Amino acid sequence: MINIMEIKVLGTGCARCKSLEKVTTKAVGELNLDVTVVKVEDIQKIMEYAVMRTPALVINEKVVLSGQVPKVNELKEILTNNL
């Protein structure tokens, strides 16, 4: 099993942000990753990542995706490439 410490979904609560959270949870489950998925909705905390467009995905404090909601298979590839 691969171990990532934390995945953060950055977004203020819009439909796209919720979709990214759902897709991320599904991809994590399918990859059997031992991770914590955290939803960050506080605009001040989101701004700390210098993200211009939400939703965004942060893996171990590195922004790997911004402004889009990928399909589950695309997200699984992103997760695998950023371990």
N, CA, C and O atoms as CSV, one atom per row, in Angstrom:
chain,resi,resn,atom,element,x,y,z
A,1,MET,N,N,0.837,-1.185,0.000
A,1,MET,CA,C,0.000,0.000,0.000
A,1,MET,C,C,0.882,1.249,0.000
A,1,MET,O,O,1.880,1.323,0.716
A,2,ILE,N,N,0.495,2.214,-0.810
A,2,ILE,CA,C,1.234,3.459,-0.915
A,2,ILE,C,C,0.752,4.393,0.190
A,2,ILE,O,O,-0.427,4.386,0.543
A,3,ASN,N,N,1.658,5.190,0.732
A,3,ASN,CA,C,1.280,6.061,1.841
A,3,ASN,C,C,1.561,7.523,1.517
A,3,ASN,O,O,2.717,7.932,1.411
A,4,ILE,N,N,0.500,8.305,1.360
A,4,ILE,CA,C,0.587,9.758,1.241
A,4,ILE,C,C,0.071,10.278,2.567
A,4,ILE,O,O,-0.852,9.700,3.143
A,5,MET,N,N,0.642,11.338,3.049
A,5,MET,CA,C,0.182,11.826,4.334
A,5,MET,C,C,-1.190,12.502,4.256
A,5,MET,O,O,-2.092,12.167,5.024
A,6,GLU,N,N,-1.346,13.453,3.327
A,6,GLU,CA,C,-2.599,14.201,3.321
A,6,GLU,C,C,-2.899,14.762,1.938
A,6,GLU,O,O,-2.009,15.239,1.234
A,7,ILE,N,N,-4.171,14.692,1.566
A,7,ILE,CA,C,-4.659,15.304,0.337
A,7,ILE,C,C,-5.682,16.344,0.754
A,7,ILE,O,O,-6.590,16.062,1.535
A,8,LYS,N,N,-5.524,17.562,0.220
A,8,LYS,CA,C,-6.472,18.635,0.530
A,8,LYS,C,C,-7.217,19.028,-0.726
A,8,LYS,O,O,-6.627,19.192,-1.794
A,9,VAL,N,N,-8.531,19.178,-0.580
A,9,VAL,CA,C,-9.370,19.706,-1.635
A,9,VAL,C,C,-9.682,21.141,-1.239
A,9,VAL,O,O,-10.345,21.383,-0.231
A,10,LEU,N,N,-9.201,22.091,-2.035
A,10,LEU,CA,C,-9.410,23.504,-1.734
A,10,LEU,C,C,-10.607,24.017,-2.522
A,10,LEU,O,O,-10.672,23.862,-3.741
A,11,GLY,N,N,-11.537,24.619,-1.830
A,11,GLY,CA,C,-12.699,25.199,-2.496
A,11,GLY,C,C,-13.682,25.731,-1.490
A,11,GLY,O,O,-13.769,25.248,-0.361
A,12,THR,N,N,-14.429,26.740,-1.918
A,12,THR,CA,C,-15.320,27.441,-0.990
A,12,THR,C,C,-16.657,26.759,-0.786
A,12,THR,O,O,-17.494,27.258,-0.033
A,13,GLY,N,N,-16.877,25.628,-1.441
A,13,GLY,CA,C,-18.138,24.916,-1.245
A,13,GLY,C,C,-19.029,24.891,-2.466
A,13,GLY,O,O,-20.179,24.459,-2.379
A,14,CYS,N,N,-18.528,25.345,-3.602
A,14,CYS,CA,C,-19.322,25.333,-4.832
A,14,CYS,C,C,-19.511,23.892,-5.323
A,14,CYS,O,O,-18.887,22.965,-4.807
A,15,ALA,N,N,-20.363,23.723,-6.305
A,15,ALA,CA,C,-20.654,22.386,-6.830
A,15,ALA,C,C,-19.402,21.701,-7.384
A,15,ALA,O,O,-19.202,20.504,-7.180
A,16,ARG,N,N,-18.569,22.463,-8.082
A,16,ARG,CA,C,-17.329,21.878,-8.634
A,16,ARG,C,C,-16.383,21.438,-7.525
A,16,ARG,O,O,-15.712,20.414,-7.651
A,17,CYS,N,N,-16.326,22.203,-6.444
A,17,CYS,CA,C,-15.462,21.853,-5.310
A,17,CYS,C,C,-15.946,20.549,-4.675
A,17,CYS,O,O,-15.146,19.679,-4.329
A,18,LYS,N,N,-17.254,20.428,-4.528
A,18,LYS,CA,C,-17.826,19.213,-3.957
A,18,LYS,C,C,-17.588,18.019,-4.882
A,18,LYS,O,O,-17.347,16.904,-4.419
A,19,SER,N,N,-17.659,18.264,-6.190
A,19,SER,CA,C,-17.394,17.193,-7.162
A,19,SER,C,C,-15.951,16.712,-7.056
A,19,SER,O,O,-15.693,15.509,-7.100
A,20,LEU,N,N,-15.007,17.647,-6.916
A,20,LEU,CA,C,-13.603,17.255,-6.794
A,20,LEU,C,C,-13.382,16.436,-5.531
A,20,LEU,O,O,-12.628,15.464,-5.547
A,21,GLU,N,N,-14.029,16.819,-4.443
A,21,GLU,CA,C,-13.903,16.059,-3.206
A,21,GLU,C,C,-14.425,14.633,-3.395
A,21,GLU,O,O,-13.807,13.672,-2.936
A,22,LYS,N,N,-15.559,14.507,-4.070
A,22,LYS,CA,C,-16.172,13.202,-4.304
A,22,LYS,C,C,-15.283,12.327,-5.201
A,22,LYS,O,O,-15.063,11.153,-4.903
A,23,VAL,N,N,-14.781,12.898,-6.286
A,23,VAL,CA,C,-13.912,12.169,-7.214
A,23,VAL,C,C,-12.608,11.770,-6.512
A,23,VAL,O,O,-12.104,10.666,-6.716
A,24,THR,N,N,-12.068,12.666,-5.688
A,24,THR,CA,C,-10.831,12.370,-4.961
A,24,THR,C,C,-11.034,11.205,-4.007
A,24,THR,O,O,-10.208,10.294,-3.956
A,25,THR,N,N,-12.121,11.225,-3.254
A,25,THR,CA,C,-12.416,10.145,-2.315
A,25,THR,C,C,-12.557,8.812,-3.051
A,25,THR,O,O,-12.074,7.781,-2.583
A,26,LYS,N,N,-13.221,8.844,-4.207
A,26,LYS,CA,C,-13.414,7.630,-5.001
A,26,LYS,C,C,-12.068,7.106,-5.520
A,26,LYS,O,O,-11.796,5.909,-5.435
A,27,ALA,N,N,-11.233,7.994,-6.053
A,27,ALA,CA,C,-9.930,7.598,-6.592
A,27,ALA,C,C,-9.028,7.037,-5.495
A,27,ALA,O,O,-8.339,6.039,-5.701
A,28,VAL,N,N,-9.037,7.679,-4.339
A,28,VAL,CA,C,-8.235,7.212,-3.195
A,28,VAL,C,C,-8.666,5.799,-2.804
A,28,VAL,O,O,-7.829,4.933,-2.549
A,29,GLY,N,N,-9.980,5.576,-2.761
A,29,GLY,CA,C,-10.503,4.258,-2.414
A,29,GLY,C,C,-10.109,3.203,-3.430
A,29,GLY,O,O,-9.708,2.099,-3.061
A,30,GLU,N,N,-10.222,3.540,-4.720
A,30,GLU,CA,C,-9.884,2.583,-5.770
A,30,GLU,C,C,-8.395,2.249,-5.783
A,30,GLU,O,O,-8.006,1.135,-6.136
A,31,LEU,N,N,-7.560,3.222,-5.395
A,31,LEU,CA,C,-6.108,2.978,-5.347
A,31,LEU,C,C,-5.673,2.365,-4.016
A,31,LEU,O,O,-4.508,2.007,-3.842
A,32,ASN,N,N,-6.614,2.247,-3.080
A,32,ASN,CA,C,-6.317,1.696,-1.749
A,32,ASN,C,C,-5.196,2.474,-1.052
A,32,ASN,O,O,-4.275,1.887,-0.485
A,33,LEU,N,N,-5.294,3.801,-1.107
A,33,LEU,CA,C,-4.282,4.657,-0.480
A,33,LEU,C,C,-4.627,4.896,0.989
A,33,LEU,O,O,-5.792,5.057,1.354
A,34,ASP,N,N,-3.604,4.916,1.804
A,34,ASP,CA,C,-3.765,5.197,3.227
A,34,ASP,C,C,-3.543,6.692,3.428
A,34,ASP,O,O,-2.444,7.122,3.777
A,35,VAL,N,N,-4.590,7.477,3.207
A,35,VAL,CA,C,-4.465,8.934,3.253
A,35,VAL,C,C,-5.614,9.555,4.013
A,35,VAL,O,O,-6.622,8.914,4.310
A,36,THR,N,N,-5.428,10.811,4.312
A,36,THR,CA,C,-6.495,11.623,4.870
A,36,THR,C,C,-6.880,12.629,3.803
A,36,THR,O,O,-6.024,13.356,3.299
A,37,VAL,N,N,-8.165,12.680,3.451
A,37,VAL,CA,C,-8.667,13.683,2.514
A,37,VAL,C,C,-9.352,14.764,3.334
A,37,VAL,O,O,-10.297,14.496,4.076
A,38,VAL,N,N,-8.859,15.994,3.191
A,38,VAL,CA,C,-9.363,17.122,3.970
A,38,VAL,C,C,-9.954,18.152,3.019
A,38,VAL,O,O,-9.345,18.487,2.003
A,39,LYS,N,N,-11.141,18.656,3.347
A,39,LYS,CA,C,-11.765,19.726,2.558
A,39,LYS,C,C,-11.434,21.050,3.230
A,39,LYS,O,O,-11.723,21.239,4.412
A,40,VAL,N,N,-10.827,21.968,2.480
A,40,VAL,CA,C,-10.463,23.283,3.001
A,40,VAL,C,C,-11.362,24.321,2.338
A,40,VAL,O,O,-11.280,24.540,1.130
A,41,GLU,N,N,-12.223,24.960,3.134
A,41,GLU,CA,C,-13.159,25.952,2.609
A,41,GLU,C,C,-12.828,27.376,3.049
A,41,GLU,O,O,-13.417,28.328,2.536
A,42,ASP,N,N,-11.912,27.536,3.974
A,42,ASP,CA,C,-11.526,28.855,4.487
A,42,ASP,C,C,-10.722,29.593,3.412
A,42,ASP,O,O,-9.638,29.153,3.030
A,43,ILE,N,N,-11.257,30.712,2.931
A,43,ILE,CA,C,-10.631,31.450,1.837
A,43,ILE,C,C,-9.217,31.912,2.195
A,43,ILE,O,O,-8.347,31.953,1.324
A,44,GLN,N,N,-8.979,32.255,3.439
A,44,GLN,CA,C,-7.630,32.668,3.855
A,44,GLN,C,C,-6.631,31.517,3.705
A,44,GLN,O,O,-5.509,31.717,3.240
A,45,LYS,N,N,-7.047,30.317,4.100
A,45,LYS,CA,C,-6.165,29.143,3.982
A,45,LYS,C,C,-5.946,28.785,2.510
A,45,LYS,O,O,-4.846,28.395,2.120
A,46,ILE,N,N,-7.001,28.918,1.694
A,46,ILE,CA,C,-6.866,28.644,0.266
A,46,ILE,C,C,-5.866,29.611,-0.361
A,46,ILE,O,O,-5.042,29.212,-1.183
A,47,MET,N,N,-5.939,30.881,0.028
A,47,MET,CA,C,-5.032,31.900,-0.517
A,47,MET,C,C,-3.573,31.624,-0.166
A,47,MET,O,O,-2.676,32.039,-0.900
A,48,GLU,N,N,-3.324,30.939,0.927
A,48,GLU,CA,C,-1.952,30.595,1.317
A,48,GLU,C,C,-1.270,29.709,0.273
A,48,GLU,O,O,-0.042,29.655,0.206
A,49,TYR,N,N,-2.071,29.016,-0.540
A,49,TYR,CA,C,-1.509,28.144,-1.577
A,49,TYR,C,C,-1.345,28.867,-2.910
A,49,TYR,O,O,-0.924,28.252,-3.890
A,50,ALA,N,N,-1.666,30.146,-2.968
A,50,ALA,CA,C,-1.556,30.963,-4.170
A,50,ALA,C,C,-2.328,30.361,-5.337
A,50,ALA,O,O,-1.887,30.420,-6.485
A,51,VAL,N,N,-3.484,29.782,-5.031
A,51,VAL,CA,C,-4.344,29.184,-6.043
A,51,VAL,C,C,-5.246,30.282,-6.601
A,51,VAL,O,O,-5.925,30.979,-5.846
A,52,MET,N,N,-5.250,30.432,-7.921
A,52,MET,CA,C,-6.064,31.468,-8.545
A,52,MET,C,C,-7.463,30.968,-8.891
A,52,MET,O,O,-8.410,31.753,-8.948
A,53,ARG,N,N,-7.594,29.655,-9.123
A,53,ARG,CA,C,-8.890,29.085,-9.487
A,53,ARG,C,C,-9.147,27.836,-8.658
A,53,ARG,O,O,-8.277,26.979,-8.499
A,54,THR,N,N,-10.365,27.759,-8.134
A,54,THR,CA,C,-10.765,26.562,-7.403
A,54,THR,C,C,-11.736,25.784,-8.275
A,54,THR,O,O,-12.344,26.359,-9.177
A,55,PRO,N,N,-11.894,24.511,-8.032
A,55,PRO,CA,C,-11.284,23.756,-6.952
A,55,PRO,C,C,-9.808,23.466,-7.247
A,55,PRO,O,O,-9.357,23.525,-8.390
A,56,ALA,N,N,-9.086,23.156,-6.190
A,56,ALA,CA,C,-7.680,22.798,-6.332
A,56,ALA,C,C,-7.407,21.574,-5.473
A,56,ALA,O,O,-8.119,21.293,-4.509
A,57,LEU,N,N,-6.362,20.858,-5.848
A,57,LEU,CA,C,-5.984,19.657,-5.120
A,57,LEU,C,C,-4.541,19.805,-4.661
A,57,LEU,O,O,-3.658,20.154,-5.444
A,58,VAL,N,N,-4.317,19.532,-3.379
A,58,VAL,CA,C,-2.986,19.645,-2.786
A,58,VAL,C,C,-2.596,18.282,-2.227
A,58,VAL,O,O,-3.329,17.696,-1.431
A,59,ILE,N,N,-1.439,17.785,-2.647
A,59,ILE,CA,C,-0.924,16.520,-2.124
A,59,ILE,C,C,0.354,16.824,-1.377
A,59,ILE,O,O,1.308,17.354,-1.947
A,60,ASN,N,N,0.370,16.485,-0.093
A,60,ASN,CA,C,1.537,16.748,0.759
A,60,ASN,C,C,2.047,18.178,0.588
A,60,ASN,O,O,3.243,18.408,0.410
A,61,GLU,N,N,1.118,19.133,0.646
A,61,GLU,CA,C,1.400,20.575,0.595
A,61,GLU,C,C,1.858,21.072,-0.770
A,61,GLU,O,O,2.367,22.189,-0.861
A,62,LYS,N,N,1.698,20.286,-1.841
A,62,LYS,CA,C,2.049,20.717,-3.194
A,62,LYS,C,C,0.764,20.777,-4.024
A,62,LYS,O,O,0.030,19.793,-4.105
A,63,VAL,N,N,0.494,21.934,-4.642
A,63,VAL,CA,C,-0.678,22.073,-5.499
A,63,VAL,C,C,-0.424,21.289,-6.788
A,63,VAL,O,O,0.533,21.567,-7.511
A,64,VAL,N,N,-1.285,20.312,-7.068
A,64,VAL,CA,C,-1.106,19.472,-8.250
A,64,VAL,C,C,-2.215,19.668,-9.280
A,64,VAL,O,O,-2.123,19.157,-10.397
A,65,LEU,N,N,-3.261,20.406,-8.912
A,65,LEU,CA,C,-4.396,20.595,-9.803
A,65,LEU,C,C,-5.137,21.850,-9.382
A,65,LEU,O,O,-5.319,22.101,-8.191
A,66,SER,N,N,-5.569,22.648,-10.372
A,66,SER,CA,C,-6.303,23.866,-10.044
A,66,SER,C,C,-7.289,24.206,-11.156
A,66,SER,O,O,-6.950,24.162,-12.338
A,67,GLY,N,N,-8.511,24.547,-10.760
A,67,GLY,CA,C,-9.493,25.040,-11.700
A,67,GLY,C,C,-10.212,24.005,-12.532
A,67,GLY,O,O,-10.860,24.347,-13.521
A,68,GLN,N,N,-10.110,22.750,-12.151
A,68,GLN,CA,C,-10.793,21.712,-12.925
A,68,GLN,C,C,-11.185,20.530,-12.057
A,68,GLN,O,O,-10.682,20.350,-10.948
A,69,VAL,N,N,-12.100,19.727,-12.592
A,69,VAL,CA,C,-12.514,18.492,-11.928
A,69,VAL,C,C,-12.258,17.352,-12.920
A,69,VAL,O,O,-13.033,17.156,-13.857
A,70,PRO,N,N,-11.172,16.604,-12.711
A,70,PRO,CA,C,-10.862,15.508,-13.627
A,70,PRO,C,C,-11.763,14.301,-13.390
A,70,PRO,O,O,-12.420,14.196,-12.354
A,71,LYS,N,N,-11.783,13.402,-14.352
A,71,LYS,CA,C,-12.495,12.135,-14.181
A,71,LYS,C,C,-11.695,11.275,-13.206
A,71,LYS,O,O,-10.515,11.535,-12.971
A,72,VAL,N,N,-12.330,10.257,-12.642
A,72,VAL,CA,C,-11.681,9.405,-11.640
A,72,VAL,C,C,-10.368,8.829,-12.176
A,72,VAL,O,O,-9.358,8.857,-11.473
A,73,ASN,N,N,-10.363,8.312,-13.396
A,73,ASN,CA,C,-9.138,7.716,-13.942
A,73,ASN,C,C,-8.017,8.737,-14.096
A,73,ASN,O,O,-6.853,8.427,-13.843
A,74,GLU,N,N,-8.368,9.958,-14.512
A,74,GLU,CA,C,-7.367,11.022,-14.623
A,74,GLU,C,C,-6.807,11.369,-13.251
A,74,GLU,O,O,-5.604,11.584,-13.100
A,75,LEU,N,N,-7.673,11.423,-12.264
A,75,LEU,CA,C,-7.237,11.755,-10.913
A,75,LEU,C,C,-6.359,10.656,-10.330
A,75,LEU,O,O,-5.397,10.939,-9.617
A,76,LYS,N,N,-6.687,9.410,-10.628
A,76,LYS,CA,C,-5.853,8.295,-10.154
A,76,LYS,C,C,-4.437,8.418,-10.722
A,76,LYS,O,O,-3.459,8.133,-10.030
A,77,GLU,N,N,-4.332,8.844,-11.980
A,77,GLU,CA,C,-3.018,9.052,-12.584
A,77,GLU,C,C,-2.278,10.190,-11.902
A,77,GLU,O,O,-1.080,10.086,-11.639
A,78,ILE,N,N,-2.992,11.283,-11.614
A,78,ILE,CA,C,-2.390,12.427,-10.914
A,78,ILE,C,C,-1.883,11.983,-9.540
A,78,ILE,O,O,-0.764,12.318,-9.152
A,79,LEU,N,N,-2.701,11.234,-8.808
A,79,LEU,CA,C,-2.287,10.755,-7.481
A,79,LEU,C,C,-1.056,9.867,-7.580
A,79,LEU,O,O,-0.107,10.028,-6.813
A,80,THR,N,N,-1.071,8.930,-8.521
A,80,THR,CA,C,0.045,8.010,-8.686
A,80,THR,C,C,1.330,8.766,-9.059
A,80,THR,O,O,2.407,8.421,-8.574
A,81,ASN,N,N,1.226,9.787,-9.910
A,81,ASN,CA,C,2.399,10.534,-10.346
A,81,ASN,C,C,2.939,11.497,-9.290
A,81,ASN,O,O,4.051,12.005,-9.432
A,82,ASN,N,N,2.175,11.750,-8.247
A,82,ASN,CA,C,2.596,12.722,-7.235
A,82,ASN,C,C,2.852,12.106,-5.873
A,82,ASN,O,O,2.771,12.787,-4.850
A,83,LEU,N,N,3.158,10.834,-5.861
A,83,LEU,CA,C,3.465,10.154,-4.597
A,83,LEU,C,C,4.901,10.376,-4.227
A,83,LEU,O,O,5.356,9.884,-3.194
